[in-house]
Each structure stands twice: as structure tokens, then as C-alpha cells.
């Protein structure tokens, strides 16, 4: 399609001739001088081609341009709606964080088997498991006590080993944006910095029952069912304190100490005031 030298008419400027055009502009010489217009928007409204076949072609181009423009506008509106929804979710999270009431037992310990341990420490997230009964059976568990102040402790007991020798394999603070009651997929992601996976030698020195106690049965060390348990914030601080001692002389000491300080700050604990561990393992006579 060639519009050069084509005759046009304008409501205000009268008859003219196209002297230049491209994908976005058209220039027309009128008796009063040269005028520039937006192409193809001006055609069919203020500017009309004398040649009806060319006018039809330009109208088709105009419709295509308007269609693409509407599509872009709809896409921008969709993006704005997504961004607004995201902003509202962030505001809701901030409100939850602001009004969060600190639970004295907002830590979680998991019993993980051999098949999933590598995956947990590679992907740095742990699955809460599925509900086994009720109307919501088959859906992921929500650990509603877990918040920004929470840690996840990964433990294991090998087959044939007594429960009292359950080892701590690793620990991580939950991701800073994590809120248990809003978790829908059942996965708890780890903090980008505060996380450890222990060597076999280290985990052999970190026995879970040294810190944990079933307050109803303080002398029992049993874990017969369930994938996870909540446990006390102070016990978690004691474990982190032990990790600091374990990491002395290593490159990870600074991280361990920072982890402990961060945890105590979020849980309103004073490191120097922490009691000594007094779990079920230490109560054996």
C-alpha cells in the first residue's frame, strides 16, 4: 500500500495531499501548509482518503492497531490487578506480623526418613504431611503456630536404634515471609541464611531428647505417631546455643552465633538467661 501523493480531505483544513508517512505518522500538504497526524488513528475521523479502496485498506490497518492496543490495555490492566492483589497480600502479611501473638511453643520438629533427607537439605524446605482424617483429609497440614520467629528441626532415628538416641540432622529458621496459617501447599521454606545441615559426627552430639520433654510424661521418650511436633522456644534456643559451642573453631561459628542472636531477638529471649537443657534424656536415673 502506497499513500504518497494520495488525495485526502480534512474537516477543518479542506483538501490535501499525502507527502510523507510511516507506521506512526502521516504528513499532509494543505493550502494552509503542512500538517502532521497520528497514523492510522486520524483516518476515518478527521482525515478521509478520496480513493475508497485505499480508505478501506487503511481502515483495516486501523482496526488491527486498535485491536492490538486494546489487547495491550487489557494485559496492562491484568498486570495491575495482579500487582494490586500482591500488594494487598503483602499488606495482609504485614498486618498479621504486626498483630502476631508470640506463642511459647512455636517451633516444629520433624521426623524424616532416609528417602527424603537429601531432598530437604537440597531444596531447603520440609513438607508438613497430609491430614489423615476429617473433611479435609488428604490436604496438607497447616502449622499455624509457625511464624517468622520459628525454626524447623529435622531429626531421624535409624531402624533398630532406641528413641532416646534420636539425632538432630539439621535446623533452619523459616523464610522471612512465611506465615503458617497462610501456607496452602504444606511446604515450609528455609531462611536464606539461617540454616544448617550437620555432619554425622555433629549430629551424633546433638540428641533431640536432651532438650525435648513431653510435659505430661516427663520421663518418657516415645514418638509413636505423627510426622511433626511443636516444641518450646526456649528448647530451640538451647539447641542453637549448643550448635554455637559445636561450631567453635570452624568457619561457621559466626553464622551460628548470628543465628542464635537473631532467634533470641525474635522470640524475646536473653541468651545469658537461658536455663540449662533438662530434657527427658537427662532425667534418666
PyMOL commands that set and color helices and strands:
alter all, ss='L'
color gray80, all
select helices_A, chain A and resi 52-98+114-123+163-165+180-182+200-203+208-210+233-246+253-266+271-273+280-283
alter helices_A, ss='H'
color red, helices_A
select strands_A, chain A and resi 7-10+14-21+25-30+33-38+47-49+107-111+125-127+151-156+167-174+187-197+228-231
alter strands_A, ss='S'
color yellow, strands_A
deselect
rebuild
show_as cartoon
